[in-house]
């Protein structure tokens, strides 16, 4: 859990500062993914794709029901 000090720091960030933080986190995540053995990396990417497809399907279903 984040400390109050850290939360306040995030609240005071400009959109540009937040984007720099997001880019740094994405870069770290990508590097960590690339360090995995090939089989583990492919398994994780497949899982991410499956979750993305399920999310898209749920959104489309919601839009169809409420259009």
TIMI-767304 format. One line per 2 residues: number of its first residue (from 1); their letters; for each residue x negated, y negated, z of N, C-alpha, C, O. Coordinates in nm, 3 decimals, always signed. Atoms other than C-alpha are relative to their C-alpha. Example, Ala and Ser with C-alpha at 12.3 -4.5 7.8 and 13.67 -1.06 7.14 Angstrom:
REM residues 2
1) AS) -0.089:+0.119:+0.000:-1.230:+0.450:+0.780:-0.090:-0.120:+0.000:-0.194:-0.118:+0.066  +0.082:+0.119:-0.006:-1.367:+0.106:+0.714:+0.077:-0.109:+0.073:+0.026:-0.220:+0.090
//
This chain:
REM residues 67
1) XX) -0.084:+0.118:+0.000:+0.000:+0.000:+0.000:-0.088:-0.125:+0.000:-0.194:-0.127:+0.064  +0.079:+0.123:+0.011:-0.124:-0.349:-0.081:+0.016:-0.085:+0.126:+0.122:-0.089:+0.189
3) XX) -0.004:+0.091:-0.114:-0.212:-0.591:+0.195:+0.076:-0.127:-0.039:+0.092:-0.157:-0.157  -0.069:+0.127:+0.027:-0.022:-0.917:+0.229:-0.092:-0.096:-0.075:-0.047:-0.169:-0.164
5) XX) +0.097:+0.088:+0.064:-0.338:-1.100:+0.126:-0.010:+0.031:-0.150:-0.013:-0.059:-0.233  +0.010:-0.042:+0.140:-0.364:-0.899:-0.197:+0.129:-0.036:-0.075:+0.124:-0.083:-0.189
7) XX) -0.129:+0.034:+0.063:+0.008:-0.947:-0.272:+0.006:-0.149:-0.029:+0.047:-0.189:-0.138  -0.001:+0.145:+0.021:-0.025:-1.323:-0.227:-0.096:-0.040:-0.111:-0.067:-0.131:-0.189
9) XX) +0.094:+0.029:+0.106:-0.329:-1.325:-0.453:+0.064:+0.026:-0.137:+0.050:-0.054:-0.229  -0.068:-0.032:+0.126:-0.127:-1.154:-0.727:+0.109:-0.102:-0.032:+0.127:-0.140:-0.147
11) XX) -0.107:+0.098:+0.022:+0.161:-1.398:-0.679:-0.053:-0.133:-0.050:+0.014:-0.202:-0.126  +0.058:+0.129:+0.041:-0.070:-1.697:-0.728:-0.068:+0.006:-0.137:-0.105:-0.098:-0.192
13) XX) +0.067:-0.014:+0.130:-0.220:-1.558:-1.050:+0.082:-0.063:-0.112:+0.205:-0.061:-0.111  -0.065:+0.050:+0.120:-0.145:-1.728:-1.377:+0.029:+0.120:-0.091:-0.027:+0.227:-0.071
15) XX) -0.024:-0.110:+0.094:-0.006:-1.516:-1.660:-0.130:+0.046:-0.068:-0.148:+0.166:-0.092  +0.127:-0.037:+0.063:-0.351:-1.526:-1.821:-0.085:+0.085:+0.094:-0.145:+0.183:+0.051
17) XX) +0.076:-0.077:-0.098:-0.516:-1.400:-1.501:+0.059:+0.140:+0.016:-0.013:+0.238:+0.030  -0.065:-0.131:-0.011:-0.258:-1.122:-1.475:-0.036:+0.087:-0.120:-0.059:+0.207:-0.105
19) XX) +0.032:-0.077:+0.120:-0.329:-1.019:-1.834:-0.143:+0.053:+0.007:-0.168:+0.167:-0.033  +0.138:-0.045:-0.015:-0.703:-1.002:-1.763:-0.004:+0.121:+0.093:-0.074:+0.219:+0.067
21) XX) -0.007:-0.112:-0.096:-0.624:-0.775:-1.466:+0.058:+0.125:-0.067:+0.006:+0.234:-0.049  -0.062:-0.113:+0.070:-0.398:-0.553:-1.680:-0.099:+0.062:-0.099:-0.112:+0.184:-0.106
23) XX) +0.099:-0.052:+0.096:-0.664:-0.524:-1.951:-0.110:+0.079:+0.069:-0.153:+0.183:+0.020  +0.105:-0.070:-0.074:-0.927:-0.425:-1.694:+0.050:+0.136:+0.049:-0.022:+0.235:+0.042
25) XX) -0.056:-0.128:-0.047:-0.698:-0.158:-1.548:+0.018:+0.098:-0.115:-0.010:+0.217:-0.100  -0.017:-0.088:+0.115:-0.616:-0.020:-1.894:-0.134:+0.053:-0.049:-0.145:+0.169:-0.087
27) XX) +0.133:-0.043:+0.042:-0.985:-0.009:-1.984:-0.054:+0.107:+0.093:-0.108:+0.208:+0.048  +0.045:-0.100:-0.098:-1.068:+0.178:-1.663:+0.075:+0.132:-0.018:+0.015:+0.240:-0.011
29) XX) -0.079:-0.121:+0.018:-0.783:+0.422:-1.722:-0.043:+0.076:-0.125:-0.053:+0.198:-0.124  +0.042:-0.064:+0.126:-0.893:+0.489:-2.080:-0.135:+0.067:+0.016:-0.156:+0.180:-0.030
31) XX) +0.132:-0.059:-0.024:-1.254:+0.546:-1.973:+0.011:+0.127:+0.082:-0.055:+0.227:+0.053  -0.018:-0.119:-0.085:-1.142:+0.788:-1.703:+0.060:+0.114:-0.082:+0.019:+0.230:-0.066
33) XX) -0.060:-0.102:+0.085:-0.927:+0.973:-1.956:-0.104:+0.062:-0.092:-0.106:+0.184:-0.111  +0.102:-0.049:+0.093:-1.219:+1.002:-2.198:-0.107:+0.085:+0.069:-0.176:+0.164:+0.004
35) XX) +0.099:-0.080:-0.075:-1.438:+1.152:-1.924:+0.050:+0.140:+0.032:-0.028:+0.227:+0.072  -0.057:-0.133:-0.027:-1.202:+1.448:-1.882:-0.044:+0.100:-0.105:-0.076:+0.064:-0.218
37) XX) +0.022:-0.103:+0.103:-1.268:+1.777:-2.052:+0.111:-0.010:-0.106:+0.223:-0.052:-0.076  -0.093:+0.014:+0.113:-1.097:+1.791:-2.393:+0.137:+0.060:+0.029:+0.239:-0.002:+0.000
39) XX) -0.128:-0.066:-0.026:-0.828:+2.037:-2.282:+0.085:-0.080:+0.099:+0.205:-0.095:+0.079  -0.074:+0.081:-0.098:-0.731:+1.826:-1.980:+0.049:-0.130:-0.062:+0.162:-0.173:-0.037
41) XX) -0.038:+0.125:+0.065:-0.729:+1.509:-2.187:+0.119:+0.022:-0.093:+0.214:-0.057:-0.091  -0.110:-0.028:+0.092:-0.503:+1.665:-2.452:+0.128:+0.033:+0.076:+0.237:-0.007:+0.034
43) XX) -0.118:-0.034:-0.081:-0.270:+1.804:-2.184:+0.063:-0.128:+0.056:+0.186:-0.142:+0.053  -0.053:+0.125:-0.056:-0.235:+1.460:-2.022:+0.064:-0.087:-0.108:+0.170:-0.145:-0.087
45) XX) -0.057:+0.080:+0.108:-0.180:+1.284:-2.354:+0.132:+0.060:-0.050:+0.225:-0.013:-0.082  -0.125:-0.065:+0.041:+0.084:+1.541:-2.450:+0.111:-0.031:+0.101:+0.225:-0.058:+0.062
47) XX) -0.099:+0.030:-0.103:+0.261:+1.483:-2.119:+0.048:-0.145:-0.012:+0.167:-0.173:+0.002  -0.037:+0.141:+0.017:+0.253:+1.106:-2.173:+0.092:-0.016:-0.120:+0.192:-0.089:-0.113
49) XX) -0.086:+0.008:+0.120:+0.399:+1.149:-2.524:+0.140:+0.055:+0.030:+0.240:-0.004:-0.011  -0.130:-0.060:-0.035:+0.676:+1.376:-2.386:+0.082:-0.097:+0.086:+0.201:-0.115:+0.063
51) XX) -0.070:+0.095:-0.086:+0.765:+1.123:-2.115:+0.049:-0.120:-0.080:+0.159:-0.170:-0.058  -0.037:+0.114:+0.084:+0.769:+0.844:-2.372:+0.121:+0.036:-0.087:+0.215:-0.043:-0.099
53) XX) -0.113:-0.044:+0.083:+1.001:+1.042:-2.601:+0.128:+0.012:+0.083:+0.234:-0.028:+0.037  -0.118:-0.011:-0.087:+1.238:+1.120:-2.311:+0.054:-0.138:+0.037:+0.175:-0.160:+0.040
55) XX) -0.040:+0.136:-0.034:+1.241:+0.754:-2.212:+0.071:-0.066:-0.118:+0.175:-0.131:-0.101  -0.063:+0.056:+0.121:+1.318:+0.648:-2.569:+0.138:+0.060:-0.023:+0.232:-0.012:-0.057
57) XX) -0.129:-0.067:+0.020:+1.597:+0.905:-2.594:+0.103:-0.051:+0.100:+0.219:-0.074:+0.065  -0.092:+0.050:-0.102:+1.751:+0.785:-2.267:+0.045:-0.142:-0.032:+0.162:-0.176:-0.015
59) XX) -0.036:+0.137:+0.037:+1.739:+0.424:-2.382:+0.097:-0.002:-0.117:+0.195:-0.075:-0.115  -0.091:-0.006:+0.115:+1.899:+0.508:-2.716:+0.139:+0.047:+0.040:+0.239:-0.007:-0.006
61) XX) -0.130:-0.050:-0.047:+2.174:+0.705:-2.543:+0.075:-0.108:+0.075:+0.195:-0.126:+0.055  -0.063:+0.109:-0.074:+2.243:+0.415:-2.310:+0.055:-0.106:-0.096:+0.167:-0.154:-0.080
63) XX) -0.044:+0.100:+0.097:+2.261:+0.173:-2.602:+0.121:+0.049:-0.080:+0.212:-0.029:-0.109  -0.115:-0.054:+0.071:+2.498:+0.404:-2.789:+0.127:-0.006:+0.083:+0.234:-0.038:+0.031
65) XX) -0.118:-0.001:-0.088:+2.731:+0.428:-2.491:+0.051:-0.141:+0.031:+0.169:-0.158:+0.061  -0.039:+0.134:-0.038:+2.734:+0.054:-2.430:-0.003:-0.099:-0.116:-0.011:-0.220:-0.096
67) X) +0.003:+0.089:+0.117:+2.733:-0.081:-2.783:+0.138:-0.051:-0.034:+0.153:-0.127:-0.130
//
